[in-house]
Amino acid sequence: MPDVSFGNLVAVCAVAFAAPLVLGFAPKVRVPAVVLEIVVGIAIGPSGLGWVSADLPVQLLALLGLSFLLFQAGLEVDVERLRGRPLALAGGGFAISFALALAAAAAVSELGLADSPLLVAVIVSATGLGVVVPVLKDAGETGTPFGQLVIASSSVADFSAVILLTLLFSMEASGAGSKLVLLIGFAALAAVVGVAIARAGRRLRISGVLERLQDTTSQIRVRGAVLLLVAFVGVAERFGLEAILGAFVAGAILSVVDRDLMMTHEHFRLKLEAVGFGFFVPVFFVASGLRFDLAALSSGPSTVLRVPVFVAVLLMVRGVPALLYRREFGIRRMFAAALFQATSLSFIVAAVQIGTTLGKLDAATGAALVAAGLMSVLVFPAVGLALLQRDAATRGSSAPSTP
């Protein structure tokens, strides 16, 4: 066997296990497990106690965790919801968001708080779909017009941010023109693969074999999904594009072609969540904590000041478009939508890693952006849920009583 130590990976897996378990003993504390995973990663990593480091095994599994996270985000894209008025509002909202992001990033750059305003604008224009959807699901809002609009807006923001990051800041391809050509070629390939998978799934012989093997030790559907994920990550890198784009597109393709209206494999998505969120994704978040540069963030008052500035930027950029929802849903739900849409973490972590590798972000700015993402996940969904509960209570008390 190769001379590889698994000591650091054991510690990372222990944190991944302990974080949700600890929070499970305090159900009233509405803190997402990812926040605790990153914070504990910082505490035991080089920036804290120095007990654990992100060595080769941890880095490799963290990369797979990031891929699974973007894959799951792609799976959450529901094409049926991205039609008509929700799509128009989501598209218009993102256009407003990115315009605000460019203005805010330019202002932050003028203040000397960031080196690459365009990259900062892309980073703050995304929404954490993987965080928002579970929160709305727990609140019973995913099937309501309000929940569908928030999910549609988050989907458009996530997808657009990934595309913009790939087009403008890919580590491989050179020149925006060549990147655009490669992106079009990649999209065409994705469409061809999606059509091929959809047609193959309709063949009775193939679908019969899949149903026979899906719940055996073969777990054929899960293996097929992992193959699709890894293949598109590899193809994206081959095209000179970002791996996160390949992972996101793979999830989106599977979301489109795997409708399962007859409920023949109702546990398939649950199995994918078990693989991703049961192992790979938490390794990514704990490893993100290990790589967090706390010394750079706390190097001076001006550096620490960046965190509340970026939190305010997130809230403004993704929250202001929620003004479009006021007439339809009222003030409380409008503010709740603004908070949900301003919640972001996984994309921030991924984009910051790309930006620091390219030399577009210094360590202090990257750490401040990640810290702002942590604050958004910690505060915004909890306040948004409280507003929804208050709105529901108000509507219930104002409903006419039946004789």
C-alpha positions in Angstrom: 0.0 0.0 0.0 1.2 3.6 -0.6 2.6 5.4 2.4 -0.5 7.4 3.3 -1.6 8.3 6.9 -5.3 8.3 7.7 -5.0 10.0 11.1 -6.2 13.3 9.9 -9.1 11.7 8.0 -10.2 9.9 11.2 -10.3 13.2 13.0 -12.3 14.9 10.2 -14.8 12.0 10.1 -15.1 12.2 13.9 -16.0 15.9 13.6 -18.4 15.1 10.8 -20.1 12.6 13.1 -20.1 14.6 16.3 -21.4 18.0 14.9 -24.9 16.9 13.9 -25.1 14.6 17.0 -24.3 17.4 19.4 -26.9 19.7 17.7 -29.4 16.8 17.9 -29.3 17.0 21.7 -30.4 20.7 21.4 -33.2 20.8 18.8 -34.1 24.4 19.8 -30.7 25.6 18.7 -31.3 26.2 15.0 -27.7 26.1 13.8 -27.0 24.1 10.6 -24.5 21.4 11.1 -22.2 22.8 8.4 -21.5 25.8 10.6 -20.4 23.7 13.5 -18.3 21.5 11.1 -16.4 24.5 9.8 -16.0 26.1 13.2 -14.6 22.9 14.8 -12.4 22.5 11.7 -11.0 25.9 12.3 -10.5 25.1 16.0 -8.6 21.9 15.5 -6.8 23.0 12.3 -3.6 24.9 11.7 -5.3 28.2 12.6 -6.4 26.9 16.0 -4.9 24.1 18.1 -2.9 22.6 15.2 -4.1 19.0 15.9 -5.3 18.2 12.3 -4.2 19.3 8.8 -5.7 18.9 5.4 -3.3 16.2 4.0 -3.7 14.3 0.7 -6.5 11.9 1.7 -8.5 14.8 3.3 -8.0 17.0 0.3 -9.1 14.3 -2.2 -12.2 13.4 -0.3 -13.0 17.1 0.2 -12.8 17.6 -3.5 -15.3 14.8 -4.0 -17.4 16.4 -1.2 -17.5 19.7 -3.1 -18.5 17.8 -6.2 -21.3 16.0 -4.4 -22.5 19.2 -2.9 -22.8 20.9 -6.3 -24.3 17.7 -7.7 -27.0 17.8 -5.0 -27.6 21.5 -5.8 -28.1 20.6 -9.4 -30.6 17.9 -8.4 -32.7 20.5 -6.6 -33.2 22.4 -9.8 -36.9 21.7 -10.7 -37.5 22.6 -14.4 -41.2 22.5 -13.8 -40.9 25.4 -11.3 -38.7 27.4 -13.6 -41.5 28.4 -16.0 -43.8 31.4 -16.4 -43.9 34.0 -13.8 -41.5 32.3 -11.3 -38.8 32.2 -14.0 -39.5 35.8 -15.0 -39.2 37.0 -11.4 -36.2 34.9 -10.7 -34.4 36.0 -13.9 -35.2 39.7 -13.3 -34.2 39.3 -9.6 -30.8 37.9 -10.5 -30.3 40.7 -13.1 -30.9 43.2 -10.3 -28.7 41.2 -7.9 -25.7 41.2 -10.2 -26.0 44.9 -11.0 -26.1 45.6 -7.2 -23.2 43.1 -6.8 -21.1 44.9 -9.3 -21.8 48.3 -7.6 -21.2 47.0 -4.1 -18.0 45.2 -5.1 -16.7 48.3 -6.8 -17.4 50.3 -3.6 -15.7 47.6 -1.4 -12.7 47.7 -3.8 -12.5 51.5 -3.5 -12.3 51.1 0.2 -9.4 48.8 -0.2 -11.3 45.7 1.2 -11.0 43.6 -1.9 -8.6 43.3 -4.9 -10.9 41.8 -7.6 -14.3 43.5 -7.6 -15.6 41.3 -10.4 -14.8 38.1 -8.6 -16.4 39.4 -5.4 -19.5 40.4 -7.4 -19.8 36.8 -8.7 -19.3 35.4 -5.2 -21.9 37.4 -3.4 -24.6 36.9 -6.2 -25.2 33.2 -5.4 -27.7 31.7 -3.0 -27.1 28.5 -0.9 -29.7 26.3 -2.5 -28.5 23.3 -0.5 -29.3 25.3 2.7 -32.5 27.1 1.7 -34.4 24.0 0.3 -34.1 22.0 3.6 -35.2 25.0 5.6 -38.3 25.6 3.4 -39.0 21.8 3.4 -39.0 21.7 7.2 -41.3 24.7 7.3 -43.8 23.0 4.9 -43.3 25.8 2.2 -41.7 23.9 -0.7 -45.1 23.2 -2.3 -46.5 26.7 -1.8 -46.2 29.5 -4.4 -43.9 31.4 -2.0 -41.6 28.4 -1.5 -41.5 27.7 -5.2 -40.6 31.3 -6.0 -37.8 31.3 -3.5 -36.4 28.0 -4.8 -36.7 29.2 -8.4 -34.8 32.4 -7.6 -32.2 30.5 -5.6 -31.8 28.0 -8.5 -31.3 30.7 -11.1 -28.8 32.5 -8.8 -26.8 29.3 -8.1 -26.7 28.3 -11.8 -25.9 31.8 -13.0 -23.1 32.2 -10.4 -21.5 28.9 -11.4 -21.6 29.9 -15.1 -20.2 33.3 -14.4 -17.4 31.9 -12.2 -16.5 29.3 -14.9 -16.7 31.9 -17.8 -14.7 34.6 -16.1 -12.4 32.8 -13.6 -11.7 29.3 -14.9 -8.2 28.2 -13.8 -7.6 26.3 -17.1 -8.9 28.1 -20.2 -7.5 31.4 -21.3 -9.5 34.3 -22.6 -13.3 34.9 -22.2 -13.9 34.1 -25.9 -12.3 30.7 -25.8 -14.1 30.0 -22.5 -17.5 30.9 -24.1 -16.8 28.6 -27.0 -15.9 25.8 -24.6 -18.9 26.5 -22.5 -21.2 26.2 -25.5 -19.6 23.0 -26.5 -20.0 21.7 -23.0 -23.7 22.6 -22.9 -24.2 20.9 -26.2 -22.5 17.7 -24.9 -24.7 17.9 -21.7 -27.8 18.1 -23.9 -26.8 15.1 -26.0 -26.0 13.1 -22.9 -29.3 14.1 -21.2 -31.3 13.0 -24.3 -29.4 9.7 -24.6 -30.0 8.9 -20.9 -33.7 9.8 -21.2 -34.2 7.6 -24.2 -32.3 4.7 -22.7 -34.4 4.9 -19.5 -37.6 4.5 -21.6 -36.5 1.2 -23.1 -38.4 -1.6 -21.3 -35.5 -4.0 -21.2 -33.0 -1.4 -19.7 -35.6 -0.1 -17.2 -36.4 -3.6 -16.2 -32.8 -4.5 -15.5 -32.3 -1.2 -13.6 -35.4 -1.9 -11.4 -34.1 -5.5 -10.7 -30.6 -4.3 -9.7 -31.4 -1.0 -8.0 -32.0 -2.4 -4.5 -29.4 -5.2 -4.6 -25.8 -4.9 -3.6 -25.3 -3.6 -7.2 -27.1 -0.4 -6.3 -27.0 0.3 -10.0 -28.8 3.6 -10.1 -26.5 5.0 -7.4 -23.5 3.8 -9.4 -24.9 5.3 -12.5 -25.4 8.7 -10.8 -21.8 8.6 -9.4 -20.5 7.7 -12.9 -22.5 10.7 -14.3 -21.0 13.0 -11.7 -17.4 11.9 -12.1 -17.7 11.8 -15.9 -19.0 15.4 -16.1 -16.4 16.7 -13.6 -13.7 15.1 -15.7 -15.2 16.4 -19.0 -15.5 19.9 -17.5 -11.8 19.9 -16.6 -11.0 18.5 -20.0 -12.8 21.4 -21.6 -10.8 23.7 -19.4 -13.8 24.6 -17.3 -14.4 24.5 -13.5 -15.1 21.1 -12.0 -18.0 22.6 -10.0 -19.8 23.4 -13.2 -19.5 19.7 -14.3 -20.9 18.5 -10.9 -23.8 21.0 -11.0 -24.7 20.1 -14.6 -24.6 16.4 -13.8 -27.1 16.9 -11.0 -29.3 19.1 -13.2 -29.3 16.5 -16.0 -30.3 13.8 -13.5 -33.0 16.0 -12.1 -34.5 16.5 -15.6 -34.3 12.9 -16.9 -35.1 11.1 -13.7 -38.7 12.1 -13.1 -39.9 8.7 -11.8 -43.6 9.5 -12.1 -44.5 5.9 -11.3 -42.5 5.9 -8.1 -40.5 2.9 -9.2 -37.4 4.0 -7.3 -38.6 6.3 -4.7 -35.6 5.8 -2.4 -33.0 6.7 -5.1 -32.6 10.3 -4.1 -32.4 9.3 -0.5 -29.6 6.9 -1.3 -27.7 9.7 -3.1 -28.1 12.0 -0.1 -26.8 9.2 2.1 -23.7 8.8 0.0 -23.1 12.6 -0.3 -24.2 14.0 3.0 -23.3 10.9 4.9 -19.7 11.1 4.0 -18.2 13.3 1.3 -20.0 16.6 1.9 -19.1 16.9 5.7 -15.5 16.1 4.9 -15.5 19.1 2.5 -16.9 21.4 5.2 -14.6 20.2 7.9 -11.6 20.5 5.5 -12.8 24.1 4.7 -12.4 24.9 8.4 -8.9 23.3 8.4 -7.9 25.5 5.5 -9.5 28.7 7.0 -6.8 31.3 7.6 -7.9 32.8 11.0 -4.6 34.7 11.4 -5.2 36.6 8.1 -8.8 37.4 9.2 -7.6 38.7 12.7 -4.6 40.6 11.4 -6.1 44.0 12.1 -9.3 46.0 12.8 -9.7 46.8 9.1 -9.6 43.1 8.2 -12.2 42.1 10.8 -14.4 45.0 9.6 -14.7 43.2 6.3 -16.9 40.5 7.8 -19.9 42.7 8.6 -19.4 44.6 5.4 -19.7 41.4 3.3 -22.7 40.3 5.4 -24.4 43.6 4.6 -23.4 43.2 0.9 -24.9 39.7 0.8 -28.1 40.9 2.3 -28.4 43.9 -0.1 -27.4 42.0 -3.3 -29.7 39.0 -2.9 -32.3 40.6 -0.6 -33.3 43.7 -2.6 -34.8 41.7 -5.5 -37.3 40.3 -2.9 -39.1 43.7 -3.2 -40.6 42.2 -6.3 -42.6 39.8 -4.1 -44.2 42.3 -1.8 -47.5 42.8 -3.7 -47.9 39.0 -4.0 -46.9 37.8 -0.5 -46.9 40.7 1.9 -44.1 42.5 3.9 -43.2 39.7 6.3 -42.8 37.1 3.6 -41.0 39.5 1.4 -38.4 40.0 4.2 -38.3 36.3 4.8 -37.5 35.7 1.1 -34.8 38.3 1.2 -33.1 36.5 4.1 -33.4 33.1 2.5 -32.0 34.4 -0.8 -29.1 36.1 1.0 -28.0 32.8 2.6 -24.9 31.4 1.0 -21.9 29.4 2.0 -20.9 26.4 -0.1 -20.5 28.5 -3.3 -18.5 31.1 -1.3 -16.1 28.5 0.0 -15.6 27.0 -3.5 -15.2 30.3 -5.2 -12.8 31.6 -2.5 -10.6 28.6 -3.0 -10.5 29.2 -6.8 -9.9 32.9 -6.3 -7.0 32.4 -3.9 -5.5 29.8 -6.2 -5.6 32.2 -9.1 -4.2 35.0 -6.9 -7.4 37.1 -7.4 -8.2 37.1 -3.6 -5.8 37.6 -0.7 -6.1 35.4 2.4 -7.8 38.1 4.4 -10.5 38.8 1.9 -11.1 35.1 1.3 -11.4 34.5 5.1 -13.7 37.4 5.5 -16.0 36.2 2.7 -16.2 32.7 4.2 -16.9 34.2 7.7 -19.7 36.3 6.2 -21.1 33.1 4.6 -21.0 31.4 8.0 -22.9 34.4 9.5 -25.5 34.3 6.8 -26.2 30.6 7.3 -26.2 31.0 11.1 -28.6 34.0 11.2 -30.6 34.5 8.0 -32.6 31.2 7.8 -33.5 31.4 11.5 -34.9 34.9 11.3 -36.6 34.0 8.0 -38.4 31.1 9.7 -39.4 33.3 12.6 -41.0 35.8 10.1 -42.9 33.0 8.4 -44.2 31.7 11.7 -45.3 35.1 12.7 -47.0 35.7 9.3 -48.8 32.3 9.7 -49.9 33.2 13.2 -51.2 36.6 12.0 -53.1 35.1 9.1 -54.6 32.4 11.4 -55.8 34.9 14.0 -57.3 37.1 11.3 -59.2 34.3 9.6 -62.9 34.4 10.1 -64.2 31.8 12.6 -66.8 29.3 11.4 -70.1 29.3 13.2 
